[in-house]
Amino acid sequence: MNNIKRPMINDALRLLRLYLGLSQKELASELEISQSMISEIEHGHKTVSMELLERYSLKLDVRMSKLLFFAEELEGEPIRTKGKLIIANRVLQLLEALAPRELSDAS
């Protein structure tokens, strides 16, 4: 049995997908990658490139910094239960509340 811990960013991306109510197939379509790639990322078999992380950020309207911060917040034990999705929801809400507001262009 493989005891290698998958990177927390992989768990964060899986949780984000679940939080948004997207299937792997739907997300793959949005990101223009294969469903198997999503599965491999979420299971820690593939690493997430900065380019792919940027796609997640743009398509799902979540800042890359939030994704990385959320991944750090998950450090510790793996996500196993549905109850932790409630916590994940609260963390995402907290991150949104703490995010600096973007200023509209004044030009």
DAWOKA-V335867 format. One record per pair of residues at least 4 apart in sequence whose ideal C-beta (glycine too) atoms are under 7 Angstrom apart, sorted by sequence separation. I is the first residue (numbers start at 0). J is the second residue. D is the distance in Angstrom with one decimal. If there is no record, write none. Layout:
BEGIN
i=I j=J d=D
i=I j=J d=D
END
This chain:
BEGIN
i=5 j=9 d=4.9
i=7 j=11 d=6.1
i=8 j=12 d=6.3
i=9 j=13 d=6.5
i=10 j=14 d=6.2
i=11 j=15 d=6.3
i=12 j=16 d=6.5
i=13 j=17 d=6.4
i=14 j=18 d=5.9
i=15 j=19 d=6.3
i=21 j=25 d=4.5
i=23 j=27 d=6.1
i=24 j=28 d=6.6
i=25 j=29 d=6.6
i=26 j=30 d=6.1
i=32 j=36 d=4.5
i=34 j=38 d=6.5
i=35 j=39 d=6.2
i=36 j=40 d=6.3
i=37 j=41 d=6.2
i=38 j=42 d=6.2
i=47 j=51 d=5.4
i=48 j=52 d=6.8
i=49 j=53 d=6.3
i=50 j=54 d=6.9
i=51 j=55 d=6.7
i=52 j=56 d=6.4
i=53 j=57 d=6.3
i=54 j=58 d=5.8
i=55 j=59 d=5.6
i=61 j=65 d=5.3
i=63 j=67 d=6.4
i=64 j=68 d=6.1
i=65 j=69 d=6.0
i=66 j=70 d=6.5
i=67 j=71 d=6.7
i=68 j=72 d=6.6
i=69 j=73 d=6.7
i=79 j=83 d=7.0
i=83 j=87 d=6.2
i=84 j=88 d=6.4
i=85 j=89 d=6.8
i=86 j=90 d=6.4
i=87 j=91 d=6.4
i=88 j=92 d=6.4
i=89 j=93 d=6.2
i=90 j=94 d=6.3
i=91 j=95 d=6.4
i=92 j=96 d=6.4
i=93 j=97 d=6.2
i=94 j=98 d=6.4
i=5 j=10 d=6.8
i=16 j=21 d=5.0
i=21 j=26 d=4.7
i=27 j=32 d=5.4
i=32 j=37 d=6.8
i=39 j=44 d=4.2
i=40 j=45 d=4.9
i=47 j=52 d=5.4
i=56 j=61 d=5.8
i=61 j=66 d=5.9
i=73 j=78 d=6.8
i=78 j=83 d=5.1
i=27 j=33 d=5.8
i=39 j=45 d=4.1
i=56 j=62 d=6.1
i=27 j=34 d=4.3
i=40 j=47 d=5.9
i=56 j=63 d=4.5
i=27 j=36 d=6.8
i=36 j=45 d=6.6
i=16 j=26 d=5.2
i=24 j=34 d=4.8
i=27 j=37 d=5.0
i=53 j=63 d=6.3
i=56 j=66 d=6.4
i=23 j=34 d=5.0
i=26 j=37 d=5.6
i=52 j=63 d=5.7
i=55 j=66 d=6.5
i=23 j=37 d=4.4
i=52 j=66 d=6.4
i=23 j=38 d=5.8
i=72 j=90 d=5.6
i=69 j=90 d=6.2
i=69 j=91 d=6.9
i=30 j=54 d=4.9
i=30 j=55 d=6.8
i=69 j=94 d=6.4
i=68 j=94 d=6.4
i=12 j=40 d=6.3
i=13 j=41 d=4.1
i=30 j=58 d=5.8
i=12 j=41 d=6.6
i=29 j=58 d=4.7
i=65 j=94 d=4.9
i=9 j=40 d=5.7
i=9 j=41 d=5.9
i=65 j=98 d=6.9
i=9 j=43 d=4.9
i=12 j=47 d=6.8
i=62 j=98 d=6.9
i=5 j=42 d=6.9
i=6 j=43 d=6.3
i=5 j=43 d=2.6
i=9 j=47 d=6.8
i=8 j=47 d=5.5
i=19 j=59 d=6.6
i=12 j=55 d=6.3
i=15 j=59 d=6.6
i=15 j=61 d=6.7
i=11 j=66 d=6.0
i=11 j=69 d=4.7
i=8 j=67 d=7.0
i=11 j=70 d=3.9
i=8 j=70 d=4.2
i=11 j=73 d=5.7
i=7 j=70 d=4.2
i=10 j=73 d=5.2
i=7 j=71 d=6.7
i=14 j=78 d=6.2
i=7 j=73 d=4.6
i=18 j=84 d=6.8
i=7 j=74 d=5.3
i=10 j=77 d=6.7
i=17 j=84 d=6.2
i=10 j=78 d=5.2
i=18 j=87 d=6.1
i=14 j=84 d=6.8
i=18 j=88 d=6.1
i=14 j=87 d=4.6
i=18 j=91 d=6.4
END
